[in-house]
Amino acid sequence: MKDLTFSIDIAAPVARVWDCMLDPIAYRDWTRAFCEGSYFEGSWAQGSRMQFRDPDGNGMDAIVEENRLHQRLALKLVGDLTAGRPTADSPLSREPAHEIYEFSAAPGGGTHLVIQLRGWDDGFADMMAGLWPTALQRLKTLAESTH
């Protein structure tokens, strides 16, 4: 199991970065780095269940462990999805992984965003190490745009 950390500075207020990251339409845009057509279903409210899917319904099932508006979002990944259904005997059901997003104000009104992946399967962690920087660059472009 691997832990990874990614960070980026974005020239936009924390609230704007938070909104771009979690908005359903913007999410589809910046997560293209992982899979074209990625989307989520569910609520970002603490204690809620979320599903992160590709266009075929494959993905991950998660629980929102913490949601502190414009500060911190923590997810516990508890299962895999295949064609929109829970995958039998998912390794995540035995050993959940975690994603933690921390937002802080940077000098000049910008945002410092840190993403922590904890307890990820080595194969997925290696893949994420290559994809997260691209996704964060796209998020930066969206948040810094004037649209």
C-alpha positions in Angstrom: 0.0 0.0 0.0 1.2 3.5 -0.9 0.6 7.0 0.3 1.0 9.9 -2.2 0.8 13.7 -1.8 0.2 16.3 -4.5 -0.1 20.0 -4.2 -0.7 23.0 -6.3 -1.0 26.8 -5.9 -3.9 28.3 -7.7 -4.4 32.1 -8.3 -8.1 32.0 -7.2 -9.8 32.3 -3.9 -10.3 29.1 -1.8 -14.1 29.3 -2.3 -13.7 29.3 -6.1 -11.2 26.4 -6.1 -13.6 24.4 -3.8 -16.5 25.1 -6.0 -14.6 24.1 -9.2 -13.4 20.9 -7.6 -16.9 19.8 -6.4 -19.3 21.2 -9.1 -20.7 18.3 -11.2 -19.9 20.0 -14.5 -16.5 21.2 -13.6 -15.7 17.8 -12.0 -16.3 16.1 -15.4 -13.8 18.5 -16.9 -10.9 18.4 -14.5 -11.2 14.6 -13.9 -10.8 13.9 -17.7 -7.2 13.2 -16.7 -8.3 10.0 -15.0 -11.0 8.9 -17.5 -12.9 10.9 -20.2 -16.5 11.1 -19.0 -15.8 10.6 -15.3 -18.6 11.8 -13.0 -19.9 11.4 -9.5 -23.3 10.6 -7.9 -24.2 11.5 -4.4 -23.8 14.3 -1.9 -20.6 15.9 -0.6 -22.3 16.2 2.9 -20.4 14.6 5.8 -21.5 11.0 6.3 -23.0 10.7 2.8 -22.2 8.0 0.2 -20.6 9.0 -3.1 -19.9 7.0 -6.2 -17.2 8.0 -8.7 -17.8 6.4 -12.1 -16.6 6.3 -15.6 -19.1 6.2 -18.5 -19.5 2.4 -18.2 -20.4 2.7 -14.5 -17.0 1.4 -13.3 -15.4 3.2 -10.4 -15.4 3.5 -6.6 -17.8 3.8 -3.8 -16.9 6.2 -1.0 -18.1 7.7 2.3 -17.6 11.4 3.0 -15.8 11.2 6.3 -15.3 15.0 6.8 -16.5 18.1 5.0 -15.3 21.4 6.4 -16.5 24.0 3.9 -13.5 25.6 2.0 -11.0 23.8 4.3 -11.0 20.0 4.2 -12.7 17.2 2.5 -11.9 13.6 3.5 -13.2 10.5 1.6 -13.0 6.8 2.6 -13.0 4.6 -0.4 -14.9 1.5 0.6 -15.5 -0.5 -2.6 -15.2 -0.9 -6.3 -18.0 -0.6 -8.8 -18.4 -2.7 -12.0 -21.1 -1.6 -14.4 -22.7 0.5 -11.6 -22.8 -2.4 -9.1 -20.6 -3.1 -6.1 -17.8 -5.5 -7.1 -17.9 -8.7 -5.1 -14.8 -9.1 -2.8 -13.4 -5.6 -3.6 -10.0 -5.1 -1.8 -11.4 -1.7 -0.7 -14.1 -3.4 1.3 -11.3 -5.1 3.4 -8.8 -2.3 3.4 -10.4 1.1 2.6 -8.2 3.8 1.0 -8.5 7.5 1.8 -8.4 10.7 -0.2 -8.0 14.0 1.7 -8.2 17.4 0.2 -6.9 20.4 2.2 -7.5 24.0 1.0 -5.7 27.0 2.5 -5.4 30.6 1.6 -2.1 31.6 -0.1 -0.6 35.0 0.0 -2.2 37.4 -2.6 -5.6 35.8 -2.4 -4.8 32.5 -4.0 -5.2 28.9 -2.8 -2.8 26.2 -1.8 -4.4 22.8 -2.4 -2.9 19.6 -1.0 -4.3 16.1 -2.0 -3.3 13.1 0.1 -3.9 9.6 -1.0 -3.5 7.1 1.8 -3.5 3.3 1.7 -3.8 2.9 -2.1 -3.0 -0.4 -3.8 0.4 -0.1 -5.3 -0.8 -0.5 -8.9 -3.5 2.2 -8.5 -1.0 4.5 -6.6 1.5 4.3 -9.5 -1.2 5.2 -12.0 -2.5 8.1 -9.8 1.1 9.4 -9.5 1.0 10.0 -13.2 -2.5 11.3 -13.5 -3.1 13.6 -10.5 -0.6 16.3 -11.7 -2.5 16.6 -15.0 -5.9 16.7 -13.3 -4.6 19.5 -10.9 -3.3 21.6 -13.8 -6.8 21.4 -15.4 -8.4 22.3 -12.1 -6.1 25.3 -11.9 -7.0 26.4 -15.4 -10.7 26.2 -14.6 -10.5 28.0 -11.2 -8.3 30.8 -12.7 -10.6 31.3 -15.7 -13.0 34.3 -15.6 -16.0 32.3 -16.8 
